[in-house]
């Protein structure tokens, strides 16, 4: 994403924090079990973005397992970086 943004432009993403809810992978086909915020920050910086911030959005994503034996409540983050 950073490669195609014009200088001064922003890359903005939101996603789930790292979690341990295996049923989200099996039932909802999640490819990743969330992300560590420090990894996202490092990836943005390695992509050449400046003023990188990765912060909570005070929102959680919730889902119940198909058999209703588990409930996932996963916090979310917003990551922002500016292209040089």
PyMOL commands that place a pseudoatom at each C-alpha (Angstrom):
pseudoatom trace, name=CA, resn=UNK, resi=1, chain=A, elem=C, hetatm=0, pos=[0.000, 0.000, 0.000]
pseudoatom trace, name=CA, resn=UNK, resi=2, chain=A, elem=C, hetatm=0, pos=[2.773, 2.407, 0.910]
pseudoatom trace, name=CA, resn=UNK, resi=3, chain=A, elem=C, hetatm=0, pos=[4.386, 1.940, -2.501]
pseudoatom trace, name=CA, resn=UNK, resi=4, chain=A, elem=C, hetatm=0, pos=[1.405, 3.385, -4.392]
pseudoatom trace, name=CA, resn=UNK, resi=5, chain=A, elem=C, hetatm=0, pos=[0.562, 6.256, -2.036]
pseudoatom trace, name=CA, resn=UNK, resi=6, chain=A, elem=C, hetatm=0, pos=[1.716, 9.706, -3.148]
pseudoatom trace, name=CA, resn=UNK, resi=7, chain=A, elem=C, hetatm=0, pos=[4.199, 11.579, -0.942]
pseudoatom trace, name=CA, resn=UNK, resi=8, chain=A, elem=C, hetatm=0, pos=[2.299, 13.145, 1.940]
pseudoatom trace, name=CA, resn=UNK, resi=9, chain=A, elem=C, hetatm=0, pos=[-0.480, 10.573, 1.589]
pseudoatom trace, name=CA, resn=UNK, resi=10, chain=A, elem=C, hetatm=0, pos=[-1.576, 8.305, 4.411]
pseudoatom trace, name=CA, resn=UNK, resi=11, chain=A, elem=C, hetatm=0, pos=[-1.875, 4.560, 4.775]
pseudoatom trace, name=CA, resn=UNK, resi=12, chain=A, elem=C, hetatm=0, pos=[-4.649, 3.652, 7.206]
pseudoatom trace, name=CA, resn=UNK, resi=13, chain=A, elem=C, hetatm=0, pos=[-5.771, 0.183, 8.256]
pseudoatom trace, name=CA, resn=UNK, resi=14, chain=A, elem=C, hetatm=0, pos=[-7.872, -1.308, 11.001]
pseudoatom trace, name=CA, resn=UNK, resi=15, chain=A, elem=C, hetatm=0, pos=[-7.743, -4.917, 12.138]
pseudoatom trace, name=CA, resn=UNK, resi=16, chain=A, elem=C, hetatm=0, pos=[-8.037, -7.236, 15.113]
pseudoatom trace, name=CA, resn=UNK, resi=17, chain=A, elem=C, hetatm=0, pos=[-5.497, -7.535, 17.888]
pseudoatom trace, name=CA, resn=UNK, resi=18, chain=A, elem=C, hetatm=0, pos=[-3.805, -10.902, 18.308]
pseudoatom trace, name=CA, resn=UNK, resi=19, chain=A, elem=C, hetatm=0, pos=[-6.146, -13.487, 19.884]
pseudoatom trace, name=CA, resn=UNK, resi=20, chain=A, elem=C, hetatm=0, pos=[-6.424, -17.215, 20.619]
pseudoatom trace, name=CA, resn=UNK, resi=21, chain=A, elem=C, hetatm=0, pos=[-9.915, -18.020, 19.320]
pseudoatom trace, name=CA, resn=UNK, resi=22, chain=A, elem=C, hetatm=0, pos=[-9.280, -21.035, 17.070]
pseudoatom trace, name=CA, resn=UNK, resi=23, chain=A, elem=C, hetatm=0, pos=[-12.942, -21.309, 16.077]
pseudoatom trace, name=CA, resn=UNK, resi=24, chain=A, elem=C, hetatm=0, pos=[-12.639, -18.049, 14.138]
pseudoatom trace, name=CA, resn=UNK, resi=25, chain=A, elem=C, hetatm=0, pos=[-10.119, -19.755, 11.851]
pseudoatom trace, name=CA, resn=UNK, resi=26, chain=A, elem=C, hetatm=0, pos=[-12.188, -22.927, 11.447]
pseudoatom trace, name=CA, resn=UNK, resi=27, chain=A, elem=C, hetatm=0, pos=[-15.657, -21.393, 11.188]
pseudoatom trace, name=CA, resn=UNK, resi=28, chain=A, elem=C, hetatm=0, pos=[-15.092, -17.915, 9.773]
pseudoatom trace, name=CA, resn=UNK, resi=29, chain=A, elem=C, hetatm=0, pos=[-12.011, -18.719, 7.706]
pseudoatom trace, name=CA, resn=UNK, resi=30, chain=A, elem=C, hetatm=0, pos=[-9.808, -16.126, 9.370]
pseudoatom trace, name=CA, resn=UNK, resi=31, chain=A, elem=C, hetatm=0, pos=[-6.334, -16.401, 7.839]
pseudoatom trace, name=CA, resn=UNK, resi=32, chain=A, elem=C, hetatm=0, pos=[-4.638, -14.765, 10.824]
pseudoatom trace, name=CA, resn=UNK, resi=33, chain=A, elem=C, hetatm=0, pos=[-5.487, -14.743, 14.487]
pseudoatom trace, name=CA, resn=UNK, resi=34, chain=A, elem=C, hetatm=0, pos=[-5.112, -10.996, 14.715]
pseudoatom trace, name=CA, resn=UNK, resi=35, chain=A, elem=C, hetatm=0, pos=[-1.909, -8.985, 14.762]
pseudoatom trace, name=CA, resn=UNK, resi=36, chain=A, elem=C, hetatm=0, pos=[0.528, -7.709, 17.368]
pseudoatom trace, name=CA, resn=UNK, resi=37, chain=A, elem=C, hetatm=0, pos=[0.471, -3.926, 17.304]
pseudoatom trace, name=CA, resn=UNK, resi=38, chain=A, elem=C, hetatm=0, pos=[4.258, -3.710, 17.552]
pseudoatom trace, name=CA, resn=UNK, resi=39, chain=A, elem=C, hetatm=0, pos=[4.550, -5.878, 14.407]
pseudoatom trace, name=CA, resn=UNK, resi=40, chain=A, elem=C, hetatm=0, pos=[2.177, -3.621, 12.467]
pseudoatom trace, name=CA, resn=UNK, resi=41, chain=A, elem=C, hetatm=0, pos=[4.122, -0.545, 13.596]
pseudoatom trace, name=CA, resn=UNK, resi=42, chain=A, elem=C, hetatm=0, pos=[7.402, -2.124, 12.478]
pseudoatom trace, name=CA, resn=UNK, resi=43, chain=A, elem=C, hetatm=0, pos=[5.923, -3.135, 9.083]
pseudoatom trace, name=CA, resn=UNK, resi=44, chain=A, elem=C, hetatm=0, pos=[4.712, 0.415, 8.468]
pseudoatom trace, name=CA, resn=UNK, resi=45, chain=A, elem=C, hetatm=0, pos=[8.125, 1.825, 9.377]
pseudoatom trace, name=CA, resn=UNK, resi=46, chain=A, elem=C, hetatm=0, pos=[9.939, -0.752, 7.229]
pseudoatom trace, name=CA, resn=UNK, resi=47, chain=A, elem=C, hetatm=0, pos=[7.688, 0.313, 4.341]
pseudoatom trace, name=CA, resn=UNK, resi=48, chain=A, elem=C, hetatm=0, pos=[9.105, 3.832, 4.705]
pseudoatom trace, name=CA, resn=UNK, resi=49, chain=A, elem=C, hetatm=0, pos=[6.128, 5.436, 6.427]
pseudoatom trace, name=CA, resn=UNK, resi=50, chain=A, elem=C, hetatm=0, pos=[6.626, 8.216, 9.000]
pseudoatom trace, name=CA, resn=UNK, resi=51, chain=A, elem=C, hetatm=0, pos=[4.677, 9.370, 12.038]
pseudoatom trace, name=CA, resn=UNK, resi=52, chain=A, elem=C, hetatm=0, pos=[3.401, 5.830, 12.495]
pseudoatom trace, name=CA, resn=UNK, resi=53, chain=A, elem=C, hetatm=0, pos=[0.762, 5.329, 15.173]
pseudoatom trace, name=CA, resn=UNK, resi=54, chain=A, elem=C, hetatm=0, pos=[-1.030, 2.110, 16.105]
pseudoatom trace, name=CA, resn=UNK, resi=55, chain=A, elem=C, hetatm=0, pos=[-3.773, 2.735, 18.631]
pseudoatom trace, name=CA, resn=UNK, resi=56, chain=A, elem=C, hetatm=0, pos=[-6.931, 1.254, 20.082]
pseudoatom trace, name=CA, resn=UNK, resi=57, chain=A, elem=C, hetatm=0, pos=[-10.241, 2.247, 18.535]
pseudoatom trace, name=CA, resn=UNK, resi=58, chain=A, elem=C, hetatm=0, pos=[-12.160, 1.242, 21.695]
pseudoatom trace, name=CA, resn=UNK, resi=59, chain=A, elem=C, hetatm=0, pos=[-14.245, -1.191, 19.675]
pseudoatom trace, name=CA, resn=UNK, resi=60, chain=A, elem=C, hetatm=0, pos=[-14.340, -4.968, 19.896]
pseudoatom trace, name=CA, resn=UNK, resi=61, chain=A, elem=C, hetatm=0, pos=[-15.324, -7.513, 17.303]
pseudoatom trace, name=CA, resn=UNK, resi=62, chain=A, elem=C, hetatm=0, pos=[-17.628, -10.199, 18.693]
pseudoatom trace, name=CA, resn=UNK, resi=63, chain=A, elem=C, hetatm=0, pos=[-18.645, -13.610, 17.389]
pseudoatom trace, name=CA, resn=UNK, resi=64, chain=A, elem=C, hetatm=0, pos=[-20.147, -16.810, 18.771]
pseudoatom trace, name=CA, resn=UNK, resi=65, chain=A, elem=C, hetatm=0, pos=[-18.989, -20.266, 17.752]
pseudoatom trace, name=CA, resn=UNK, resi=66, chain=A, elem=C, hetatm=0, pos=[-21.423, -22.324, 15.672]
pseudoatom trace, name=CA, resn=UNK, resi=67, chain=A, elem=C, hetatm=0, pos=[-22.210, -24.586, 18.609]
pseudoatom trace, name=CA, resn=UNK, resi=68, chain=A, elem=C, hetatm=0, pos=[-22.555, -21.555, 20.926]
pseudoatom trace, name=CA, resn=UNK, resi=69, chain=A, elem=C, hetatm=0, pos=[-19.916, -22.891, 23.338]
pseudoatom trace, name=CA, resn=UNK, resi=70, chain=A, elem=C, hetatm=0, pos=[-17.444, -20.055, 22.762]
pseudoatom trace, name=CA, resn=UNK, resi=71, chain=A, elem=C, hetatm=0, pos=[-17.719, -16.318, 22.360]
pseudoatom trace, name=CA, resn=UNK, resi=72, chain=A, elem=C, hetatm=0, pos=[-14.896, -14.236, 20.947]
pseudoatom trace, name=CA, resn=UNK, resi=73, chain=A, elem=C, hetatm=0, pos=[-14.517, -10.601, 21.855]
pseudoatom trace, name=CA, resn=UNK, resi=74, chain=A, elem=C, hetatm=0, pos=[-11.381, -9.209, 20.241]
pseudoatom trace, name=CA, resn=UNK, resi=75, chain=A, elem=C, hetatm=0, pos=[-10.151, -5.634, 20.494]
pseudoatom trace, name=CA, resn=UNK, resi=76, chain=A, elem=C, hetatm=0, pos=[-9.337, -3.686, 17.351]
pseudoatom trace, name=CA, resn=UNK, resi=77, chain=A, elem=C, hetatm=0, pos=[-6.654, -1.190, 16.389]
pseudoatom trace, name=CA, resn=UNK, resi=78, chain=A, elem=C, hetatm=0, pos=[-6.160, 1.623, 13.887]
pseudoatom trace, name=CA, resn=UNK, resi=79, chain=A, elem=C, hetatm=0, pos=[-2.752, 2.031, 12.232]
pseudoatom trace, name=CA, resn=UNK, resi=80, chain=A, elem=C, hetatm=0, pos=[-1.736, 5.206, 10.404]
pseudoatom trace, name=CA, resn=UNK, resi=81, chain=A, elem=C, hetatm=0, pos=[1.468, 6.186, 8.614]
pseudoatom trace, name=CA, resn=UNK, resi=82, chain=A, elem=C, hetatm=0, pos=[2.443, 9.048, 6.316]
pseudoatom trace, name=CA, resn=UNK, resi=83, chain=A, elem=C, hetatm=0, pos=[4.471, 8.528, 3.130]
pseudoatom trace, name=CA, resn=UNK, resi=84, chain=A, elem=C, hetatm=0, pos=[7.603, 10.653, 2.867]
for i in range(1, 84): cmd.bond("trace and resi %d" % i, "trace and resi %d" % (i + 1))
show_as sticks, trace
zoom trace
